[in-house]
Amino acid sequence: MAQAPAAASAHTSTAAATATGTASATNAPAGGDPDPALVKEGYRVVRRQGTILYCQTQTVTGTKFASTVCMTAEQIQELKRETEQSKRLLIRSGPANCVGSQCSN
């Protein structure tokens, strides 16, 4: 499935920042309990410097190299919002190759 360029770059920058451990985690609570919904989605809970992070191993398409990407719950929710917004934009824009009587425009 194709992603809108803005969403793809936002996901890439978030993933790159969190994979290297440089993402800001100041919005997350210092302590607290892990979100059971995120754990159920397959995230592993990691605590770093008093911050709860949710980690997944991801493999870049076309490579055999995997990397671990860790994000706060807020970063995951923002990524989900961006993904849903991109989906709605793609659905609203209609078919990419519209030919003949099937076109509504």
C-alpha positions as CSV (number, residue, x, y, z in Angstrom):
1,M,0.0,0.0,0.0
2,A,1.4,3.4,-1.0
3,Q,1.8,6.1,1.6
4,A,1.5,9.8,1.1
5,P,4.9,11.4,1.0
6,A,4.3,13.5,4.1
7,A,3.2,10.5,6.2
8,A,6.1,8.4,4.9
9,S,8.6,11.1,5.8
10,A,7.0,11.6,9.2
11,H,7.1,7.9,10.0
12,T,10.7,7.6,8.7
13,S,11.9,10.5,10.9
14,T,10.1,9.2,14.0
15,A,11.5,5.7,13.4
16,A,15.0,7.0,12.8
17,A,15.0,9.1,15.9
18,T,13.6,6.4,18.1
19,A,15.8,3.7,16.7
20,T,18.8,5.6,17.7
21,G,17.4,6.5,21.1
22,T,17.4,10.2,20.4
23,A,13.7,10.8,20.5
24,S,12.3,13.1,23.1
25,A,10.4,11.2,25.8
26,T,9.5,14.2,28.0
27,N,5.7,13.8,27.3
28,A,5.6,10.3,28.8
29,P,4.9,9.8,32.5
30,A,8.0,9.2,34.6
31,G,6.5,6.1,36.2
32,G,3.2,4.3,35.8
33,D,1.9,1.2,34.3
34,P,2.4,0.0,30.7
35,D,-0.5,0.4,28.4
36,P,-2.0,-3.2,28.0
37,A,-3.5,-2.3,24.6
38,L,0.0,-1.6,23.2
39,V,1.4,-4.7,24.7
40,K,-1.4,-6.7,23.1
41,E,-0.5,-5.1,19.7
42,G,2.9,-6.7,20.1
43,Y,5.1,-4.0,21.6
44,R,7.6,-4.9,24.2
45,V,7.8,-2.6,27.3
46,V,11.2,-1.1,28.1
47,R,12.0,1.4,30.8
48,R,14.7,3.9,30.0
49,Q,15.6,6.7,32.4
50,G,12.3,6.4,34.1
51,T,10.3,6.6,30.9
52,I,8.1,3.8,29.5
53,L,8.9,3.0,25.9
54,Y,7.2,0.5,23.6
55,C,9.6,-1.4,21.3
56,Q,9.1,-3.5,18.1
57,T,11.6,-5.1,15.8
58,Q,11.2,-3.9,12.2
59,T,12.8,-5.1,9.1
60,V,13.3,-2.6,6.2
61,T,11.8,-4.0,3.0
62,G,14.4,-5.3,0.7
63,T,16.9,-6.1,3.5
64,K,17.5,-8.8,6.0
65,F,18.6,-6.3,8.6
66,A,16.2,-5.7,11.5
67,S,16.3,-2.8,13.9
68,T,14.5,-2.2,17.1
69,V,12.3,0.9,17.2
70,C,11.1,2.3,20.5
71,M,8.5,5.0,21.0
72,T,6.5,6.5,23.8
73,A,2.7,5.8,23.9
74,E,2.2,9.4,22.7
75,Q,4.5,8.9,19.7
76,I,2.6,5.7,18.8
77,Q,-0.7,7.5,19.0
78,E,0.5,10.3,16.8
79,L,1.9,7.8,14.2
80,K,-1.5,6.1,14.2
81,R,-3.3,9.5,13.7
82,E,-1.0,10.3,10.8
83,T,-1.5,6.9,9.2
84,E,-5.3,7.3,9.4
85,Q,-5.2,10.8,8.0
86,S,-3.1,9.5,5.0
87,K,-5.6,6.6,4.4
88,R,-8.5,9.1,4.4
89,L,-6.6,11.3,2.0
90,L,-5.8,8.4,-0.4
91,I,-9.4,7.2,-0.3
92,R,-10.8,10.7,-1.0
93,S,-8.5,11.2,-3.9
94,G,-10.0,8.3,-5.8
95,P,-8.4,5.7,-8.1
96,A,-5.0,6.5,-9.5
97,N,-5.6,5.1,-13.0
98,C,-9.1,5.9,-14.0
99,V,-9.9,5.0,-17.6
100,G,-13.2,5.0,-19.5
101,S,-16.7,4.7,-18.1
102,Q,-15.5,3.7,-14.7
103,C,-14.4,7.2,-13.9
104,S,-16.6,9.4,-11.9
105,N,-14.9,12.6,-12.9
